[in-house]
Amino acid sequence: MTKSELESTNLFKILKILESNSFKPEGFRYRKDITYAEPGIKKGDTEKNKTFSLYVDILVNSYPPSLNDIYPNCFFEVPLIEQVYSNVKYQVKLSSLSDDLFIPTREIITAMKIQSLSSRGNVHHKKVKDLCDIYGLLWYSKKSVNEIIDDVLNFINVNSIERLRDSINKDLLSECEGYLGESKGSLNTVLNDLYKHI
């Protein structure tokens, strides 16, 4: 893919929109520092202003090998994202915000998180976040855990579940239960329903 072909894609159109709104590339994502004043602080009192960073992760369905030669930034390669854009049944519309805005269904996000956790290597805080997300997606749903898992298995195979299981130890489980305020063994109960499919 040539530079001009890349620059005509929706991905690069979105990057231009981010950059025109003061987002700066930072590794796998874009960042914008937003300044705000705490309630009760008078306008113009800049010493009392605070900032927080807003991050936008860039997900792509595939990563052209030539991309690094043309564009120095990297993006998260998530092949499942293709399902979301190609089939409306995998979209949850956010019509209260915009007719064009949607997020992936719970099942696809869960599948993405399962694949993601086992690829984190030694990035511990990301594993914690992924495991908390997996638990929340499976447990806090109108559907039963087993119904969600059955749907998740449309997107991943048992090897992904095996890699997930092998990436989780007792310390990680305990830490996540602490953050979530869940009792000991809560995460294991839900994960064991997933492991039954191995």
Secondary structure as the mmCIF struct_conf table of DSSP 4:
data_model
#
loop_
_struct_conf.conf_type_id
_struct_conf.id
_struct_conf.beg_label_comp_id
_struct_conf.beg_label_asym_id
_struct_conf.beg_label_seq_id
_struct_conf.end_label_comp_id
_struct_conf.end_label_asym_id
_struct_conf.end_label_seq_id
HELX_RH_AL_P HELX_RH_AL_P1 LYS A 3 GLU A 7
TURN_TY1_P TURN_TY1_P1 SER A 8 SER A 8
BEND BEND1 THR A 9 THR A 9
HELX_RH_AL_P HELX_RH_AL_P2 ASN A 10 SER A 20
TURN_TY1_P TURN_TY1_P2 ASN A 21 SER A 22
STRN STRN1 LYS A 24 GLU A 26
TURN_TY1_P TURN_TY1_P3 GLY A 27 PHE A 28
STRN STRN2 ARG A 29 ALA A 37
TURN_TY1_P TURN_TY1_P4 PRO A 39 GLY A 40
HELX_LH_PP_P HELX_LH_PP_P1 ILE A 41 LYS A 42
TURN_TY1_P TURN_TY1_P5 LYS A 43 GLY A 44
HELX_RH_3T_P HELX_RH_3T_P1 THR A 46 LYS A 48
STRN STRN3 ASN A 49 ASP A 57
STRN STRN4 LEU A 59 VAL A 60
BEND BEND2 ASN A 61 ASN A 61
TURN_TY1_P TURN_TY1_P6 PRO A 65 SER A 66
HELX_RH_AL_P HELX_RH_AL_P3 LEU A 67 ILE A 70
STRN STRN5 PHE A 76 GLU A 77
TURN_TY1_P TURN_TY1_P7 PRO A 79 LEU A 80
HELX_RH_AL_P HELX_RH_AL_P4 ILE A 81 SER A 86
HELX_RH_3T_P HELX_RH_3T_P2 VAL A 88 TYR A 90
STRN STRN6 GLN A 91 LYS A 93
TURN_TY1_P TURN_TY1_P8 SER A 95 LEU A 97
TURN_TY1_P TURN_TY1_P9 ASP A 99 ASP A 100
STRN STRN7 PHE A 102 PRO A 104
HELX_RH_AL_P HELX_RH_AL_P5 ARG A 106 LEU A 117
TURN_TY1_P TURN_TY1_P10 SER A 118 SER A 119
TURN_TY1_P TURN_TY1_P11 GLY A 121 ASN A 122
HELX_RH_AL_P HELX_RH_AL_P6 HIS A 124 TRP A 139
BEND BEND3 TYR A 140 LYS A 143
HELX_RH_AL_P HELX_RH_AL_P7 VAL A 145 VAL A 152
TURN_TY1_P TURN_TY1_P12 LEU A 153 PHE A 155
HELX_RH_AL_P HELX_RH_AL_P8 VAL A 158 SER A 167
HELX_RH_AL_P HELX_RH_AL_P9 LYS A 170 LEU A 180
TURN_TY1_P TURN_TY1_P13 GLY A 181 GLY A 181
HELX_LH_PP_P HELX_LH_PP_P2 GLU A 182 SER A 183
TURN_TY1_P TURN_TY1_P14 LYS A 184 GLY A 185
HELX_RH_AL_P HELX_RH_AL_P10 SER A 186 TYR A 195
TURN_TY1_P TURN_TY1_P15 LYS A 196 HIS A 197
#
